[in-house]
């Protein structure tokens, strides 16, 4: 089973997921500064992506841990 999740970029200062970008679907260039639509602070796009990637890794580990526990439970049932 394949799970897909979207992890939004979050402002480093206020954790908002809204940014002022020229148009929907715009992807900033590495090291570009993007302005938070909520607090007005500039955020480094590369840093935001790195934080989102780390969040994704954390979620993936949690999902895999759950899958492993489920597998172990099923194996125990098979050999009872």
PyMOL CGO cylinders between C-alpha atoms (Angstrom):
from pymol import cmd
from pymol.cgo import CYLINDER

trace = [
    CYLINDER, 0.00, 0.00, 0.00, 1.42, 3.32, -1.04, 0.3, 1, 1, 1, 1, 1, 1,
    CYLINDER, 1.42, 3.32, -1.04, 0.74, 6.36, 1.12, 0.3, 1, 1, 1, 1, 1, 1,
    CYLINDER, 0.74, 6.36, 1.12, 1.16, 9.85, -0.23, 0.3, 1, 1, 1, 1, 1, 1,
    CYLINDER, 1.16, 9.85, -0.23, 1.21, 12.94, 1.90, 0.3, 1, 1, 1, 1, 1, 1,
    CYLINDER, 1.21, 12.94, 1.90, 1.94, 16.53, 1.12, 0.3, 1, 1, 1, 1, 1, 1,
    CYLINDER, 1.94, 16.53, 1.12, 4.12, 18.38, 3.57, 0.3, 1, 1, 1, 1, 1, 1,
    CYLINDER, 4.12, 18.38, 3.57, 3.67, 22.12, 3.21, 0.3, 1, 1, 1, 1, 1, 1,
    CYLINDER, 3.67, 22.12, 3.21, 6.49, 24.58, 3.68, 0.3, 1, 1, 1, 1, 1, 1,
    CYLINDER, 6.49, 24.58, 3.68, 6.09, 26.43, 6.98, 0.3, 1, 1, 1, 1, 1, 1,
    CYLINDER, 6.09, 26.43, 6.98, 7.39, 29.88, 7.86, 0.3, 1, 1, 1, 1, 1, 1,
    CYLINDER, 7.39, 29.88, 7.86, 10.32, 29.59, 10.25, 0.3, 1, 1, 1, 1, 1, 1,
    CYLINDER, 10.32, 29.59, 10.25, 8.97, 32.48, 12.32, 0.3, 1, 1, 1, 1, 1, 1,
    CYLINDER, 8.97, 32.48, 12.32, 5.19, 31.94, 12.60, 0.3, 1, 1, 1, 1, 1, 1,
    CYLINDER, 5.19, 31.94, 12.60, 4.65, 28.43, 11.15, 0.3, 1, 1, 1, 1, 1, 1,
    CYLINDER, 4.65, 28.43, 11.15, 2.19, 29.75, 8.55, 0.3, 1, 1, 1, 1, 1, 1,
    CYLINDER, 2.19, 29.75, 8.55, 1.94, 27.85, 5.27, 0.3, 1, 1, 1, 1, 1, 1,
    CYLINDER, 1.94, 27.85, 5.27, 1.03, 30.94, 3.22, 0.3, 1, 1, 1, 1, 1, 1,
    CYLINDER, 1.03, 30.94, 3.22, 3.70, 32.68, 1.18, 0.3, 1, 1, 1, 1, 1, 1,
    CYLINDER, 3.70, 32.68, 1.18, 3.67, 35.59, -1.25, 0.3, 1, 1, 1, 1, 1, 1,
    CYLINDER, 3.67, 35.59, -1.25, 4.61, 34.04, -4.58, 0.3, 1, 1, 1, 1, 1, 1,
    CYLINDER, 4.61, 34.04, -4.58, 4.03, 35.39, -8.12, 0.3, 1, 1, 1, 1, 1, 1,
    CYLINDER, 4.03, 35.39, -8.12, 1.51, 32.69, -9.11, 0.3, 1, 1, 1, 1, 1, 1,
    CYLINDER, 1.51, 32.69, -9.11, 0.01, 29.38, -8.01, 0.3, 1, 1, 1, 1, 1, 1,
    CYLINDER, 0.01, 29.38, -8.01, 2.42, 26.50, -8.56, 0.3, 1, 1, 1, 1, 1, 1,
    CYLINDER, 2.42, 26.50, -8.56, 5.48, 28.79, -8.54, 0.3, 1, 1, 1, 1, 1, 1,
    CYLINDER, 5.48, 28.79, -8.54, 8.58, 27.02, -7.31, 0.3, 1, 1, 1, 1, 1, 1,
    CYLINDER, 8.58, 27.02, -7.31, 11.28, 29.32, -5.97, 0.3, 1, 1, 1, 1, 1, 1,
    CYLINDER, 11.28, 29.32, -5.97, 14.91, 28.80, -6.91, 0.3, 1, 1, 1, 1, 1, 1,
    CYLINDER, 14.91, 28.80, -6.91, 17.43, 27.45, -4.38, 0.3, 1, 1, 1, 1, 1, 1,
    CYLINDER, 17.43, 27.45, -4.38, 18.48, 30.08, -1.83, 0.3, 1, 1, 1, 1, 1, 1,
    CYLINDER, 18.48, 30.08, -1.83, 15.69, 32.43, -2.95, 0.3, 1, 1, 1, 1, 1, 1,
    CYLINDER, 15.69, 32.43, -2.95, 14.00, 34.41, -0.20, 0.3, 1, 1, 1, 1, 1, 1,
    CYLINDER, 14.00, 34.41, -0.20, 10.23, 34.02, -0.03, 0.3, 1, 1, 1, 1, 1, 1,
    CYLINDER, 10.23, 34.02, -0.03, 8.03, 36.30, 2.03, 0.3, 1, 1, 1, 1, 1, 1,
    CYLINDER, 8.03, 36.30, 2.03, 5.53, 34.89, 4.51, 0.3, 1, 1, 1, 1, 1, 1,
    CYLINDER, 5.53, 34.89, 4.51, 2.02, 36.12, 3.72, 0.3, 1, 1, 1, 1, 1, 1,
    CYLINDER, 2.02, 36.12, 3.72, 1.16, 36.03, 7.42, 0.3, 1, 1, 1, 1, 1, 1,
    CYLINDER, 1.16, 36.03, 7.42, 4.04, 37.70, 9.28, 0.3, 1, 1, 1, 1, 1, 1,
    CYLINDER, 4.04, 37.70, 9.28, 5.93, 39.32, 6.38, 0.3, 1, 1, 1, 1, 1, 1,
    CYLINDER, 5.93, 39.32, 6.38, 9.28, 37.75, 7.27, 0.3, 1, 1, 1, 1, 1, 1,
    CYLINDER, 9.28, 37.75, 7.27, 11.61, 36.52, 4.55, 0.3, 1, 1, 1, 1, 1, 1,
    CYLINDER, 11.61, 36.52, 4.55, 12.40, 32.81, 4.60, 0.3, 1, 1, 1, 1, 1, 1,
    CYLINDER, 12.40, 32.81, 4.60, 15.20, 31.01, 2.77, 0.3, 1, 1, 1, 1, 1, 1,
    CYLINDER, 15.20, 31.01, 2.77, 13.58, 28.52, 0.38, 0.3, 1, 1, 1, 1, 1, 1,
    CYLINDER, 13.58, 28.52, 0.38, 16.42, 26.00, 0.70, 0.3, 1, 1, 1, 1, 1, 1,
    CYLINDER, 16.42, 26.00, 0.70, 16.07, 25.99, 4.50, 0.3, 1, 1, 1, 1, 1, 1,
    CYLINDER, 16.07, 25.99, 4.50, 12.29, 25.59, 4.29, 0.3, 1, 1, 1, 1, 1, 1,
    CYLINDER, 12.29, 25.59, 4.29, 12.69, 22.61, 1.95, 0.3, 1, 1, 1, 1, 1, 1,
    CYLINDER, 12.69, 22.61, 1.95, 15.25, 21.05, 4.28, 0.3, 1, 1, 1, 1, 1, 1,
    CYLINDER, 15.25, 21.05, 4.28, 12.88, 21.37, 7.24, 0.3, 1, 1, 1, 1, 1, 1,
    CYLINDER, 12.88, 21.37, 7.24, 10.01, 19.89, 5.22, 0.3, 1, 1, 1, 1, 1, 1,
    CYLINDER, 10.01, 19.89, 5.22, 12.24, 16.99, 4.15, 0.3, 1, 1, 1, 1, 1, 1,
    CYLINDER, 12.24, 16.99, 4.15, 13.14, 16.29, 7.80, 0.3, 1, 1, 1, 1, 1, 1,
    CYLINDER, 13.14, 16.29, 7.80, 9.43, 16.34, 8.69, 0.3, 1, 1, 1, 1, 1, 1,
    CYLINDER, 9.43, 16.34, 8.69, 8.80, 13.86, 5.86, 0.3, 1, 1, 1, 1, 1, 1,
    CYLINDER, 8.80, 13.86, 5.86, 11.51, 11.54, 7.15, 0.3, 1, 1, 1, 1, 1, 1,
    CYLINDER, 11.51, 11.54, 7.15, 9.97, 11.68, 10.62, 0.3, 1, 1, 1, 1, 1, 1,
    CYLINDER, 9.97, 11.68, 10.62, 6.53, 10.81, 9.25, 0.3, 1, 1, 1, 1, 1, 1,
    CYLINDER, 6.53, 10.81, 9.25, 7.99, 7.98, 7.14, 0.3, 1, 1, 1, 1, 1, 1,
    CYLINDER, 7.99, 7.98, 7.14, 9.68, 6.47, 10.20, 0.3, 1, 1, 1, 1, 1, 1,
    CYLINDER, 9.68, 6.47, 10.20, 6.40, 6.62, 12.13, 0.3, 1, 1, 1, 1, 1, 1,
    CYLINDER, 6.40, 6.62, 12.13, 4.52, 4.94, 9.28, 0.3, 1, 1, 1, 1, 1, 1,
    CYLINDER, 4.52, 4.94, 9.28, 7.16, 2.23, 8.92, 0.3, 1, 1, 1, 1, 1, 1,
    CYLINDER, 7.16, 2.23, 8.92, 7.11, 1.63, 12.68, 0.3, 1, 1, 1, 1, 1, 1,
    CYLINDER, 7.11, 1.63, 12.68, 3.34, 1.13, 12.52, 0.3, 1, 1, 1, 1, 1, 1,
    CYLINDER, 3.34, 1.13, 12.52, 3.68, -1.19, 9.51, 0.3, 1, 1, 1, 1, 1, 1,
    CYLINDER, 3.68, -1.19, 9.51, 6.33, -3.27, 11.28, 0.3, 1, 1, 1, 1, 1, 1,
    CYLINDER, 6.33, -3.27, 11.28, 4.17, -3.59, 14.41, 0.3, 1, 1, 1, 1, 1, 1,
    CYLINDER, 4.17, -3.59, 14.41, 1.22, -4.66, 12.24, 0.3, 1, 1, 1, 1, 1, 1,
    CYLINDER, 1.22, -4.66, 12.24, 3.39, -7.22, 10.42, 0.3, 1, 1, 1, 1, 1, 1,
    CYLINDER, 3.39, -7.22, 10.42, 4.70, -8.62, 13.73, 0.3, 1, 1, 1, 1, 1, 1,
    CYLINDER, 4.70, -8.62, 13.73, 1.14, -8.92, 15.04, 0.3, 1, 1, 1, 1, 1, 1,
    CYLINDER, 1.14, -8.92, 15.04, 0.07, -10.80, 11.91, 0.3, 1, 1, 1, 1, 1, 1,
    CYLINDER, 0.07, -10.80, 11.91, 3.07, -13.16, 12.11, 0.3, 1, 1, 1, 1, 1, 1,
    CYLINDER, 3.07, -13.16, 12.11, 2.29, -13.94, 15.76, 0.3, 1, 1, 1, 1, 1, 1,
    CYLINDER, 2.29, -13.94, 15.76, -1.30, -14.78, 14.82, 0.3, 1, 1, 1, 1, 1, 1,
    CYLINDER, -1.30, -14.78, 14.82, -0.11, -17.10, 12.03, 0.3, 1, 1, 1, 1, 1, 1,
    CYLINDER, -0.11, -17.10, 12.03, 2.10, -19.15, 14.36, 0.3, 1, 1, 1, 1, 1, 1,
    CYLINDER, 2.10, -19.15, 14.36, -0.25, -19.47, 17.33, 0.3, 1, 1, 1, 1, 1, 1,
]
cmd.load_cgo(trace, "trace")
